[in-house]
Amino acid sequence: MFFVHLSKLKILMVASEAAPFAKAGGLGDVVSSLADSLAALGHDVRVLLPLYFLIPQDLKQGFHPLPGVISVHLGQEHWARLWEFVPANGPRYYFIEYDHFFFRDRLYDGPYGGFEDNPQRFAFLCRAAIDLPEFLQWIPDIYHVHDWMAALVPVYLETVARRGPLAHTGSVLTIHNLQHQGYAHQSIIDYAGLPWGLWQSDKLEACGGVNFLKGGIYFANKLTTVSPTYAEEIRTPAFGCGLEDIFRFRGGDLVGILNGIDENLWNPATDPTLPANYDRNNLEKKSLCKMNFCQQRFGDAKSDNRPLFVAISRLYAQKGLDVLADILPWVVETMSVRFAILGCGEWLLEEHLASIAHRSPDRIWFYRGYDETLAHQMTAAADFFVMPSRFEPCGLTQLYSMRYGTLPIVHATGGLKDSVVSRAHGVERATGFVFNDLTHQALYSAIGWACATYYDHPSEILTMRQNGMCRDFSWKQSSRRYLECYHWAMEKKMGFP
């Protein structure tokens, strides 16, 4: 049973997004970065994605069509084309072309919410993942599937594909955000070509319909979440989103692995978007980034000494930016600070932040939308990064901020708790400020704590910046944890204890 630990693995990742091709959030960054890291370790890594209309044309120019067409065996047979992208180094990408589902200018939703046919779209992707190996004449050792959009893959593996060329292929399901589970009408079972015996409470059935993620959780050989604390939290009613009993049942197969980041892309020493590059040994150059940003966004002729707090986030209830918006006028009235916020999402919250910024243009700046270059520049310019999430499976922006010498202020939940060492534990180890309860008063006090430290103890701020920049948030350690998980999944599939 130990021979698998020495072999080069054939890994097929299945996901609905991967940067830079298509990305709606952190999932896209994680899929591509992890695939890159595993390929760098010598494994044969391939990634299956939909061929979305919105993939930038300059990237599509590097795609090549594979000969023939692939038959996708749902309840009825569908035919599709496959395109391949093979970078000089890294994983091989496959894109399945099926315009009826993927020729749209958004990934998941339109102006009135999620696309009604999302269950059919991603059932198609999952079944295509099962039929892909036969088309390629390449059998993976492991499927690594991500979130509800790919969660039917383990279901197929343990039912209609249980015998045949994939009989010994294991599966790992990673849950990036449990809030989204993929609910569908029970008729999706016929569409997907799955046996009706799966429509029961300990498999796919949920509230009279079908829950994609629930099925994946039951059938995957191993389960992972994107931080150790979140792996514990989802076993409780407060965070389990109705699936906590299943996670307790599968607890022996559930592992929390903290996400990594692409340290080449997020590197203040080489980042081409910054007006000045720096590292932990010449942090004085970070102030040039702050000066440049404040001149552009606040109209300063020169930088002053006020601390700059930033928030970069999707504007949804999960992220807690509504709590920040409520106290922001109070903060800028009682503290000598500035705030810059980048994000979009819920319209009412967008309007609230825009109104607050309009009333205090010299102290609050708000950009409605998302801009990758601006996100890099804000992270470099800031003194503090505010992230008051109600829950956070992992979070990447707090990792980016520490990499850039910017101190995160975070609610003690999920990956935020796992990745940020609070000033309360001593300045020698601290990398940010952590508060326990997400209330208006607690967030106000945490911002005040950071502000007071900035003015009264600048040497502590410098030490904490350097601590954060010394942390290893690369994929090196996490990718090896995933490899262990792959081996466990393969051993379980082959019947080893």
N, C-alpha and C positions, 0 to 999 in steps of 0.2 A: 504493500500500500504506500510505501514511501517513494516509489520511483517517480511519481508525478511531481514531486518537489524539485527535481533536478532538471525537468524538461522545459523546453521552450513551449509556451502555451499558445494556442490559437483562440483568440478572444474576439467575439462579435458583440459590439455594443449596439444597442437599439435605443434610440431617443428621438424626441420630437424636435430637438434643436441642438445646435452646437455652433459655437463661435468659430470663425467669423461669418459662417454661412447664413445662419438664422438664429436670432437670439432675442428672447423676451425678458430674460432675467439671469440670475446666477446659474441656473441649470445649464444654459448654453456654454458658459465659461468652464464649468466643472467638467462637462463631458469631453470637451476638446483638450483641456489641460491634462486630465487624467489619462486620456488616450495617448497623448504625446509622451507622458512620463512612462507609461507601460511600454510603449514602442522603444523608447530610449534604453530600457532595460533588456531589449533584445527579443521581446515577444511579438508574435504576429497579430497585430491589432487591426481590426476593421470596424468601421462605423457605418450603420445604415440610418439614413435620414430621408424624409420626403423631399422631393424636388419642388420646393416652393417657388412660386412666381417672384416673391420678393427677394430672393437671393441676388446680391449685386451682380450686375452683368459682367463686370471685370473678373469676378471669381468664376462665373459660368464659362468664361472663355477657356478656362483650364480643364473643363470637364470633357470626357470622351465617352461616346456611347459604346456599350458592350453589344456584341453581335447577338441577334435574335431577340426574342421577347420572353419575359418570365410569366409563367402561369401562377396566379395567386388563387389558391384553392379555398375560397370561402364557401358559403352555401351554394353559390353559383361561381363558375370559373371566371376570373377576370384576367385580362392580359395587360401587361405594362412593360415599359422600357426601363432599362437600368443605365445609369451614367456613372462613371468612375472618375475620381480625382485622386491622383497619386503624387503627393508632395515629394520633394527631394529627400527629406527625412521625415519620419513620423508615420502615423497610421494611414491606411488606405480608406478612402471614403466612397460609399455607394449611395446614390440618390435614386429613389424610385419615382418615376414619372407617371402621374395619373392625374390629369388636369381637372377632372370632375371634382376631386377632393382638394387639390393643392394649388390650383391656379387662382390664388386669392392674394390680396395685398395685406392680409393680417394672418398671424399664425393660428390663433384660437378663437377670436371673437370679432364681431362686427359692431356697428353702432348701437345695437340693442342687446348686447350680451354675447355669450358663447354661441358659436355656430350650432344649429340644431342637429346637424349630422356629424358632430365631433365623435360620437361613439362609432359610427360607421367608418369615418376617416382613419381612426387609430386602430380599430379592429383590422382594417385593411393593412396598415403598417405592420401590425403584429404577425398577421398571417404571412405577409411578404417575407418577414424575417425567418419564418419557419421554412419557406420554400426557397429562400436564397441559396443555402448550401448546395442543394441539388443542382441548381442552375450554374453555380460556380465550380462544382466538383471540388468543394473545399468544406470539410466538416469541422466546425469549431469544437474546442474542448469545453468552452463555457460561453453562455450568453450572459452579458451584464446589461440589464434593462433598467430604465430610469423612469420613475413616477408612473402615474396611472396610464399615461398614453402608451406605454410599452408593457403594461402589466399582464396582458393576456398571453404574452410569450411563454411564461412558465406554465400557464394553464394548457396551452397547446402541447407543450413538451410532455406533460404528464398525462395527456389524454390521447388525442388523435395522432400525435407523433411519438407515442411512447415506444413503439417498435419501429425498427428500420434504422436508417443511418444516424439518427439523432438519439438513439436509445441510451447511449452513455454520456450524452452531453448534459452538463450541469447548468444550473441557473442561479444567478444572484440578482435580487431586486433591491435597488437603492431608492429610498423614500426621501425626496428632497423637501417636500411640503405636504403634510398629511391633510391639509385643509381641502385639497383638490383630489377627489377620489374617482371621478369618472362614472357618474350614474347614467343608466340607460334603461329604456323600456325592455321588458323581457324578450321582445321580438329580436333583439340583437343576437340572441343565441342561435336562431336560425340563420340570420345573416352571416354570422361568424363561422358557421359550420361546426358548432360545438354540440356535444350531446346534451339533451335536456336533463339528464341525470345530474348535471352541475347546478341546476336551479334549485338549490336548497340552502338552508341558512348557514351550513358549515362549509359552503363553497362560494357561489357567486351571488346568491339571492340577498337582497337588502331592501326592506320596506316595499316589497312587492315588485321590485325591479331588479336590475343587475348592477353590481358595483365592481368595476374593473379592478380597482386596487385591492379590494378585499379578496378577489380571486387570486391575484398575484401573491398576496401575503400567505394564503393557504398553500399554494402550490410551489412557490420558489424553494429551492433547496436551502438557500441562505438569504437572510435579510440584512440590509444595512441602512442606517440613517447617517446623516452627515455631521454628527457630533455625539460624543458619549453621553452628555447630559440629556440631549433630545431623545436618545434611545431609552433613557429611564423615564423621561417625562411622558412619552406617548403610551406608557403602560398605566397611566392615571386618567380618571375621567376629565380632569381639567385640560389635558392636552391630547387625549386619545381620539377625539372627534368621532366617538361612537365605536371605535375599533380597539379600545384598550384591552378588552377581554381576549381578543385574538392575539394581541402582542404578548400578553402574559402567557397564553397557550404556546406561542412560538418563541418564548423568551430565550430558550437555549440556542436558537438559531439566529438571534438578533444581535448585531454588533454595531456600535457607534464609532465611526471613523471620521475624524475632523477633516474637512476639506483643506486642500492646499491652494496656492495661487501660482500663476505664471510669473516667476520672478524675473524673467527677461522682459516681459511686457510692463510689469509694474516695478520699475527700478529707477529711483530718483537720480542715480548717478549717470544714467544713459537715456532717460526719457526725452525724446525729441520734442515733446509738446511743451516743455518747461522753458521759461526764460533764463533759468540758471540751473545747472545740475549740481548735485551735492550728495554726500554720504555722511555717515555718522561722525566722521573725523573733521568735516568742514561744514557744520550745520549753520554757520553764519550765512552761508549762501541761500539757505532756506528763506531767510528774511527778504531776499531779493524777489523770490516768488510771491511772497505776501505783499510786498510793496507794489509790484507790477499789477497784481490782482486788484488791490484796493484802488489804485489809480484808475484802472479801467472800469470798475464796477461802482465805486463810491465817489469818484471824481477828485480824489485827494491829489494835491500837488506833490506831496511827499507822505511817506508812511508815518503813522503815529504809533504809539506804544500799546494801543488797545488790543486785547486778544481777539482773534478772529475765530469764531465758531462756525462750523459748516455742518449741513446735513444733506446727504445725497441718497434719495430713496424713492421707491414707488410710494405714492400717497394713498395707502390703504390702511384700514383699521389695524391690521397686524403690526404695522411699522411704528405705531404710537406717535406719529407726527401730529395728530390732532391734539394730543396733550401738550406737545411743544408749542403749537400754534396758540393754544389757550393762554399759556403763561408768557409768551414772547413779549407782548407789550410791557408786562410787569418786569421782565428781565432787563430790557434795554432802558427802562426808566430808573431802575435801582442799581444797575451795574454799569460800569464803563466798558462796554463790549460792543462787538459787531457780529452780525449773523449773515451768512449766505446760504441759501437753500436751493437745491436743484432737484426737481422731481415732477411727476405727473401721475394722475390716477383719478381719485374721486373728485368730481367736479366741485362740490361744495367746499372741500378742503383746499383745492386749488384756489378758489375764489377767496376764501378766508385768508390764505397766505398772501395772495396778491394785494388784498386790501390792507393788511398789516404793513406790508412793505411800502405801499403807496403813502401811508401816513408817516413813515419814518425812513425816508430814502437815504439818509446819511448813516443809518445804523443797521438797516435790514435790506437785503437784496434777494429777490426771488426770481428764478428762471423756471418758467413753466415748460416742461418737456424734459428731454434727455439729450445730452451731447457728450460723447466719450472724451473728446479732447478737453472740454471744460471740466469734466469730472476729474481728470488727472491734474489739471491746473489748480482746482479748488482743494484737492487733497494735499497737494504740495504747499499751497499758500496758508492753509489753516494751522492754527495752534491746537484746536480741539475739534473732534468729530463727534457729533451727537447722534446716538442710535438707541432710542428708547422703545425698542420693539416689545410688543405684548408677548410674543413668542418668536423665537428665531432658531430654526433647525440648525443652521450653522452661521450664515452671514459671511460675506466676503469683504464688504467695505471696511469693517473694522480691521481686517488683516491688511488691506491696502493702506489704511491710514497709519498703522504702526510701521509698516515698511517705509513710509514717507516721513517718519518722525513726528506724526500728528497723533495726539493723545486721545483715544476714544473715551467717551462717556456713555456707559451702556447699562441697560437693565440686566440684572443677573438671571438670565434665562438661556437655555440651549447652548448654542455654540459661542454666544457672547460670554457666558460664564466660563466656558472651557478655554477661551483664547485670551482673555484680558485679565491681567493680574492687577488687582486694585491697589491704589495708594495706601489703603488701610492696612495692607500686609507688609508695609515697609518700603521705603523708596529704593532700596537696593535691588528689589525684584520688580517693582511696579512698572506697568506699561500703560495705565489709564486709571479711570475712576469708575467704580461699579456701585450701583445703588440697588436696593433689594425690592422695593415696592414701586410699581408704576402708578404714582399719584402725582397730582400737580405740585404738591409741596415737596415730594421726594426728588422730582426732576429739577425743580427750582433750586433746591439745596445742593444737588450734585453739580449743577452749573456754577453755583456760588462757591462751592468747594474748589472747583477747578480754577475759577477766576481769582480767588484769594491766594491759591498756591502760585499762580502765574505772577501776581504782583509782589507777594511777600517772600517767596522762596524760589527765585529763578533758577538757582543751582539744582533744585529738585526737578524742575521741569526739564532741564538739560539732561540730567541722569535718566529720567523716565523716557525721554525721546530716544536716547542711545540704547536703553534696554529694549525698547520695541524694535528698533532697527537691527538689533543683534539676533532677534528671534528667527528661527528657521520655519517659515511657513511655506516652503516649497512642497512639491508633491513627493519628494524622495521617501519620506517615512510613510506617508499615507498610501502611496502606491504599493509599497511592500505589504502593508496591512491588507489591501485589497487582494494581492496575490495569495496571501494566506487564506483569505476568505474563499477565493476561487478553488483552492485545493480542498478546503473543507467541503465545499459544495460538490466537487467532483467525487470525493470519497463517499459522501452521503449517497449520491446518485448510483454509485457502483456497489452500494450495500455495505460499506465499511462502517463500523460503529463510531 
